[in-house]
């Protein structure tokens, strides 16, 4: 028990050190280039302003093109040159950016423009994404432990097993939706000024790691945010990712078990011959079993939630299948 | 003998399930593309027209502008950009929500890449996007999962490999290594070169794009088929979507196979000629099985 606590703490510490180191390095690589780019864009704007009296349509078209190029490179040329003090790559933004890499959300509102930054980004992601998967795995374990405890509590009060499983699953779904999708939506409504629908849309797109970047927290220039706002959002994202990973895992297993059931039905109907039936049973033990799916979690992030089924740890299997059996 | 018969029957069944899964996956993408197109195209046309009007207005007034008008204009450009409207063109620019581009968008949603250079701006589009992703992402996982495990169990199983004669082992390992190398080249090395050439990026940028895409991070700073100054064939983005799916499937297949092939190489190494090495390839004996999860029938 003590050893696993040390393990968890070590994992947590190394995870955060990795993120902090990454943000410092990105900051070092990107700040200068961004500063130069911003300066040139502001100079272009100033030059345009000077010519305002005697412009031609071609000038305007050119100006629009220059501006478009600037916007594409992430420079939003509002205001004047004093805005240069506000860095896109200050530590807080850099840390958030690094988080968006390892979680594979990848908003894209900030991205490396220098060649060095891009190369470092690739290397950083190569190690950061598996590290994040391992970390989320732990968080997910904690979440399913909570559900299991609830189930045991209900069972000790004499409820039937199937009913407790169903209730636990329901609890998992409802509280998850409320905490990770509903509550943030309300919070964002007051802090960001989005509608409730937009808040839910943002929450879902973020937690499923799609991460369009059309809505991002804490970047609107006109608003005042409390200093720990982004840190709280980061914690929400962390737990929310684990919860949605479990949710997707349930859906995935449901789809896969449909496959198993079809195979079993075919076997029962005798369409598959006796010998094939024997090998089908072998095949079911061998291939679509949960053990098979671990390799996918080393893949660079895309099927991250499949890892939940993959542990050889029996207790782990019990935890996730505990939630699953109520579905089937 | 009986095993081979059983194996072929099982393979047929597996094949037909794979095909139906592939079909379902494609249908899901096509359906999503059509619905997104329906929901978003009109709104995009409206945004575009609005922006054109603003630009015209700016143009008409340019003799009596001031700094505030300029600021306002810059803001208008930024907003247009965020909606996916290209400010530097005119209204004859191809739509971002024609069928090929919508298909590409649907693909980026279910693979969780989510570039973001294009995203639903209507409320109906956003709500549909949530439900589309809710079912599309697990479907994507199941599909890639299935592809990976199916092909792996067909290609090689460690326990039968261990009992084969040596020359067979060598041939099989070399064949597998060749297969992996060629596939990696075709799907991971060659496409970035093609993209850099078509898009005018450096090879480094092309590789960066490919990595960010296949890891599903998907910043959206580099996206194929979005340069307003270039002319692309109409199915360009659909082909890119196909590449993405194949690339992801390849990663799902290759990442666990790679260590296994290495493992086989190590066993074939001349130093390892003692007969006990054949028996040594069992799940308990080599610690590697925990990480490679070989498809061993229990």
HADDOCK unambig.tbl for C-alpha pairs under 7 A between the chains (distance, minus, plus):
assign (segid A and resid 52 and name CA) (segid B and resid 62 and name CA) 6.81 0.50 0.50
assign (segid A and resid 52 and name CA) (segid B and resid 63 and name CA) 6.80 0.50 0.50
assign (segid A and resid 52 and name CA) (segid B and resid 65 and name CA) 6.71 0.50 0.50
assign (segid A and resid 53 and name CA) (segid B and resid 63 and name CA) 5.54 0.50 0.50
assign (segid A and resid 54 and name CA) (segid B and resid 63 and name CA) 6.69 0.50 0.50
assign (segid A and resid 55 and name CA) (segid B and resid 62 and name CA) 6.85 0.50 0.50
assign (segid A and resid 57 and name CA) (segid B and resid 59 and name CA) 6.71 0.50 0.50
assign (segid A and resid 64 and name CA) (segid B and resid 87 and name CA) 6.90 0.50 0.50
assign (segid A and resid 64 and name CA) (segid B and resid 88 and name CA) 5.87 0.50 0.50
assign (segid A and resid 65 and name CA) (segid B and resid 88 and name CA) 5.08 0.50 0.50
assign (segid A and resid 68 and name CA) (segid B and resid 87 and name CA) 6.51 0.50 0.50
assign (segid A and resid 68 and name CA) (segid B and resid 88 and name CA) 6.61 0.50 0.50
assign (segid A and resid 71 and name CA) (segid B and resid 78 and name CA) 6.76 0.50 0.50
assign (segid A and resid 78 and name CA) (segid B and resid 71 and name CA) 6.51 0.50 0.50
assign (segid A and resid 78 and name CA) (segid B and resid 74 and name CA) 6.88 0.50 0.50
assign (segid A and resid 101 and name CA) (segid B and resid 217 and name CA) 6.33 0.50 0.50
assign (segid A and resid 104 and name CA) (segid B and resid 216 and name CA) 6.07 0.50 0.50
assign (segid A and resid 104 and name CA) (segid B and resid 217 and name CA) 4.09 0.50 0.50
assign (segid A and resid 105 and name CA) (segid B and resid 217 and name CA) 5.53 0.50 0.50
assign (segid A and resid 106 and name CA) (segid B and resid 217 and name CA) 4.64 0.50 0.50
assign (segid A and resid 106 and name CA) (segid B and resid 218 and name CA) 5.53 0.50 0.50
assign (segid A and resid 106 and name CA) (segid B and resid 219 and name CA) 4.82 0.50 0.50
assign (segid A and resid 107 and name CA) (segid B and resid 219 and name CA) 5.59 0.50 0.50
assign (segid A and resid 108 and name CA) (segid B and resid 219 and name CA) 3.90 0.50 0.50
assign (segid A and resid 108 and name CA) (segid B and resid 220 and name CA) 5.70 0.50 0.50
assign (segid A and resid 108 and name CA) (segid B and resid 221 and name CA) 6.44 0.50 0.50
assign (segid A and resid 111 and name CA) (segid B and resid 219 and name CA) 6.91 0.50 0.50
assign (segid A and resid 111 and name CA) (segid B and resid 221 and name CA) 6.90 0.50 0.50
assign (segid A and resid 118 and name CA) (segid B and resid 208 and name CA) 6.67 0.50 0.50
assign (segid A and resid 122 and name CA) (segid B and resid 208 and name CA) 6.97 0.50 0.50
assign (segid A and resid 122 and name CA) (segid B and resid 211 and name CA) 6.97 0.50 0.50
assign (segid A and resid 201 and name CA) (segid B and resid 126 and name CA) 6.42 0.50 0.50
assign (segid A and resid 201 and name CA) (segid B and resid 127 and name CA) 6.92 0.50 0.50
assign (segid A and resid 201 and name CA) (segid B and resid 130 and name CA) 6.63 0.50 0.50
assign (segid A and resid 204 and name CA) (segid B and resid 130 and name CA) 6.74 0.50 0.50
assign (segid A and resid 209 and name CA) (segid B and resid 112 and name CA) 5.91 0.50 0.50
assign (segid A and resid 210 and name CA) (segid B and resid 109 and name CA) 6.34 0.50 0.50
assign (segid A and resid 210 and name CA) (segid B and resid 112 and name CA) 4.08 0.50 0.50
assign (segid A and resid 210 and name CA) (segid B and resid 113 and name CA) 5.41 0.50 0.50
assign (segid A and resid 210 and name CA) (segid B and resid 114 and name CA) 4.56 0.50 0.50
assign (segid A and resid 211 and name CA) (segid B and resid 114 and name CA) 5.54 0.50 0.50
assign (segid A and resid 212 and name CA) (segid B and resid 114 and name CA) 4.90 0.50 0.50
assign (segid A and resid 212 and name CA) (segid B and resid 115 and name CA) 5.55 0.50 0.50
assign (segid A and resid 212 and name CA) (segid B and resid 116 and name CA) 3.78 0.50 0.50
assign (segid A and resid 212 and name CA) (segid B and resid 119 and name CA) 6.74 0.50 0.50
assign (segid A and resid 213 and name CA) (segid B and resid 116 and name CA) 5.53 0.50 0.50
assign (segid A and resid 214 and name CA) (segid B and resid 116 and name CA) 6.32 0.50 0.50
assign (segid A and resid 214 and name CA) (segid B and resid 119 and name CA) 6.97 0.50 0.50
assign (segid A and resid 248 and name CA) (segid B and resid 138 and name CA) 5.93 0.50 0.50
assign (segid A and resid 251 and name CA) (segid B and resid 138 and name CA) 6.22 0.50 0.50
assign (segid A and resid 252 and name CA) (segid B and resid 138 and name CA) 5.05 0.50 0.50
assign (segid A and resid 252 and name CA) (segid B and resid 141 and name CA) 6.97 0.50 0.50
assign (segid A and resid 252 and name CA) (segid B and resid 142 and name CA) 6.14 0.50 0.50
assign (segid A and resid 256 and name CA) (segid B and resid 142 and name CA) 6.86 0.50 0.50
assign (segid A and resid 275 and name CA) (segid B and resid 6 and name CA) 5.90 0.50 0.50
assign (segid A and resid 276 and name CA) (segid B and resid 6 and name CA) 4.50 0.50 0.50
assign (segid A and resid 276 and name CA) (segid B and resid 9 and name CA) 6.25 0.50 0.50
assign (segid A and resid 276 and name CA) (segid B and resid 10 and name CA) 6.56 0.50 0.50
assign (segid A and resid 279 and name CA) (segid B and resid 6 and name CA) 5.87 0.50 0.50
assign (segid A and resid 280 and name CA) (segid B and resid 10 and name CA) 6.47 0.50 0.50
assign (segid A and resid 282 and name CA) (segid B and resid 297 and name CA) 6.42 0.50 0.50
assign (segid A and resid 285 and name CA) (segid B and resid 297 and name CA) 6.54 0.50 0.50
assign (segid A and resid 285 and name CA) (segid B and resid 298 and name CA) 6.61 0.50 0.50
assign (segid A and resid 286 and name CA) (segid B and resid 295 and name CA) 5.97 0.50 0.50
assign (segid A and resid 286 and name CA) (segid B and resid 296 and name CA) 5.92 0.50 0.50
assign (segid A and resid 286 and name CA) (segid B and resid 297 and name CA) 4.45 0.50 0.50
assign (segid A and resid 286 and name CA) (segid B and resid 298 and name CA) 6.37 0.50 0.50
assign (segid A and resid 287 and name CA) (segid B and resid 149 and name CA) 6.69 0.50 0.50
assign (segid A and resid 287 and name CA) (segid B and resid 295 and name CA) 6.21 0.50 0.50
assign (segid A and resid 291 and name CA) (segid B and resid 293 and name CA) 6.75 0.50 0.50
assign (segid A and resid 292 and name CA) (segid B and resid 293 and name CA) 6.08 0.50 0.50
assign (segid A and resid 292 and name CA) (segid B and resid 295 and name CA) 6.78 0.50 0.50
assign (segid A and resid 294 and name CA) (segid B and resid 293 and name CA) 6.99 0.50 0.50
assign (segid A and resid 295 and name CA) (segid B and resid 255 and name CA) 6.99 0.50 0.50
assign (segid A and resid 295 and name CA) (segid B and resid 256 and name CA) 5.37 0.50 0.50
assign (segid A and resid 295 and name CA) (segid B and resid 292 and name CA) 6.63 0.50 0.50
assign (segid A and resid 295 and name CA) (segid B and resid 293 and name CA) 6.89 0.50 0.50
assign (segid A and resid 296 and name CA) (segid B and resid 252 and name CA) 5.74 0.50 0.50
assign (segid A and resid 299 and name CA) (segid B and resid 251 and name CA) 6.29 0.50 0.50
assign (segid A and resid 299 and name CA) (segid B and resid 252 and name CA) 6.25 0.50 0.50
assign (segid A and resid 299 and name CA) (segid B and resid 255 and name CA) 6.45 0.50 0.50
assign (segid A and resid 300 and name CA) (segid B and resid 215 and name CA) 4.64 0.50 0.50
assign (segid A and resid 301 and name CA) (segid B and resid 215 and name CA) 5.58 0.50 0.50
assign (segid A and resid 301 and name CA) (segid B and resid 216 and name CA) 6.57 0.50 0.50
assign (segid A and resid 302 and name CA) (segid B and resid 111 and name CA) 6.88 0.50 0.50
assign (segid A and resid 302 and name CA) (segid B and resid 215 and name CA) 6.22 0.50 0.50
assign (segid A and resid 302 and name CA) (segid B and resid 216 and name CA) 5.69 0.50 0.50
assign (segid A and resid 303 and name CA) (segid B and resid 141 and name CA) 5.83 0.50 0.50
